Every structure is written in structure tokens, then in C-alpha cells.
Amino acid sequence: MFRSLYTAASGMYAQQMNMDEITENLANANTTGYKRGRVDFEDLVYSAMAEPGALGSYGPEVPVASQVGAGVRAAGVEKVFSPGELLHTGNPLDLAIHGNGFFQVKLEDGTTGYTRDGVVHINKEGELTISGHSIAGIKIPEKATGLEVQEDGTIKAFVKDPKEKETLGQIKLVRFLNPAGLRLQGSVFLETPISGKVLEGKAGEPGFGLVKSGYLEKANVNLVEEMMNIVMAQRAYEFNAKAVTASDEMMRLTTQLQPK
């Protein structure tokens, strides 16, 4: 009887975590480059009451296994890297990756971060930045005009000759064998041992997407789907709560039994 209480409680806790992630997705529905999270569940260890083929209490072999589960737990929160819709802005420094890949940025501690956010700005030193983090190795001269970012990441602008654009640098992309293994820190992802090695390449090469200037990648959050997930999570929580109430009522009735 007590097993049912703990099993139902584990279901309530799991659905609470599921709701937390759903609300996180909804809160970031308008965050550029955001990737929705999904809670993965797994059932807990089963208690074997009898193994199949074992001798039963009255002699015959047990034809099927007799196992009782111990509930559920959240195995982890996985980021879903499906593409988001591209939003046309017309700003040449708004960049979206159409396909696979991440932008590389330098963090304050000197490590490298990775992001799909393509809102690019130019700081006072002339460096290109994303969320305040510089895109290493690329600087824009003060006299540069007519800035252009091509699909392969090449940056061009008029600097000395007003009739011919110069190449100022190229934005490289990176990808990972297992992007779901990246660790999220603020608005950027960090490499982990299970994400695989960093694979760097040019935009447009096999395995890498294109850099689309004048566009931003919207969050891959489907509002209708998330609202449906809220309803299902709420119902599952309610059913588990009712299981707790039912188990409590059965135990109450058991304690009231009086021997004749």
C-alpha cells in the first residue's frame, strides 16, 4: 500500500519539473535563437515479486513475470535543436544560421561559447559582439561603410576605395556530433565531454548551414504545442494526486478494521 504513495508522489514531482520546463519555453518564445527544452522521463527500478519460470506457491511454474514499478523520474532536460523560423529584419548585422552550426564567441574568462543568437553589434573597439561577447578576430574599421555579410560568412565593406569593397574577415561556424550534450550558461552553450569535438568550418560547406544577413532565427517554440503540454502535465499531476488520496483512504479503512 505504501508503494502506491511513493509512486504517485514521484509522478507529481516529475510533472512539476515538466511544467517548469514548459513555462521556460513559453517565457522564451520571443528569444532569438532559443531552443526549446524537453524533459525526458524514465521508469524507476522494478521490484520482482516472481521471476518467469520460477516455481509458484502450489508447484506450477510461473508463466509471466510479476513485477511492480517504483514510479518515474526525470532523466534530464534535453535541448531540441530543430530550426526556428527566419524573421526578416533588413539589418545587415542581424545574422541567422540557415542549417547546422553555431557562432563562436569569446567569454569573459577566455573560454569559447557557442550560440545561435545572431543579434550582432559593434563595440567601441570595432569588434563584432553577440550578447556582449566578441566574435574573435573580426574588427570593423571606423571608416567602413556599406557593411555586407555574405552567405559564407565573409564580411565586406567600403574602407579606402568607395567603389570596391574590401574583405574584413570571415565568420566561421562550428558544429558538434551531439549538440544535446552542450551545457547552457546564460545565453551561450559550452562544450562538454559528451558533446563531442568542436568541428569548425565555413558556412556553406558540407555539414554547415548558411549565414543569412538581414534575418534572425526565432525561437523554435510552438505556442499551441506548449499549451497542449501544459494541459497534459496538469492532468497527469491531478491523476497522481488522486492516487495519493485513494491510497490514503484505503489505509484509513484498513486501520479501522476491528477483529470479530
Buried (B, 14 or more C-beta within 10 A) or exposed (E): EEEBBBBBBBBBBBBEBBBBBBEBBBEBBEBBBBBBBBBEBEEEEEEEEBEEEEEEEEEEEBEEEBEEEBBBBBEEBBBEBEBBEBEEBEEBBBBBBBBBBBBBBBBEEEEBBBBBBBBBEBEEEEBBBBBEBBBEEBBBEEEBEEBEBBEBBBBBBBBEEEEEBEEBBBBBBBBBEEBBBBEEEEBBBBBEEEBBEBBEBBBBEEEBBBBBBBBBBBBBBBEEEBEEBBEEBBEBBEEBBEBBEEBEEEBEEEEEEEEE
